[in-house]
Amino acid sequence: MNGKILEIQNLTVRFGGFTAINNLNFSLDKGELRVVIGPNGAGKTTFMDVITGKTKPTEGQVFFKGKNLRPYAEYEIARMGIGRKFQTPRVYQKLTPRENLELSCARKKNVWASLTAGSSTAERRIVVELLDTIGLATKADIPAELLSHGEKQRLEIGMLVAQSPDLLLVDEPVAGLTDEETEKVGNLLLELAESHSIMVIEHDMEFVRQIARQVTVLHQGSVLCEGNMDEVQNNPKVIEVYLGSEEAHAA
């Protein structure tokens, strides 16, 4: 698995009689930014749940940096270097962006110790750099509850980066955002992709066009196709899945 940070082999996940993931094979190179798309019910969320250990596979294996993740709990996988951002921002609303980032930098301490012991010089420097990266330097010391939805999204991405993960999993980061906020999140992910491996699940195709280098299309729990954005958009199978057979024939 040389050069692969993530490799998934013959993955199947069943919930009772329902198959959410069906013999899925997937790999992600170190330093790669990959966008995963697919219609509702394609298995995208379950896919991410399995990588993070929230859901255990029925069959198949998930390897992260060459290590089989199956025996490990969700918190252990997070400590190995997989950070996940959910669709709804999960920030400490009453704390400032600076304090949110300080807590994330000190993730190996408990919350009480982090609040009482303060931050090291190195951690403070990282926080300052992250505030600039996520575009919140001018709002560093106001309560996070006063931030816009897009700013909270960027703050949570910054909180993940503060934990120094090797792989960032980002779930629909621009849902409900304005065009301007969407562009800012896209630019942030492109900047982070220079130093991180990132997998993004997204529905907004304009946003996908902004950030996509390589796109994986899921359908009924399996990989339908992979390629760059032009290849994916012009693939007849993808057109049929997204638009239906009648529209596909008319296109």
Secondary structure, DSSP 8 states (H G I E B T S, - for coil): -TTEEEEEEEEEEEETTEEEEEEEEEEEETT-EEEEE--TTSSHHHHHHHHHTSS--SEEEEEETTEE-TTS-HHHHHHHTEEEE-SS----TTS-HHHHHHHHHTTTS-HHHHHHH---HHHHHHHHHHHHHTT-GGGTTS-GGGS-HHHHHHHHHHHHHHT--SEEEEE-TTTT--HHHHHHHHHHHHHHTTTSEEEEE---HHHHHHH-SEEEEEETTEEEEEE-HHHHHT-HHHHHHHH-HHHHHH-
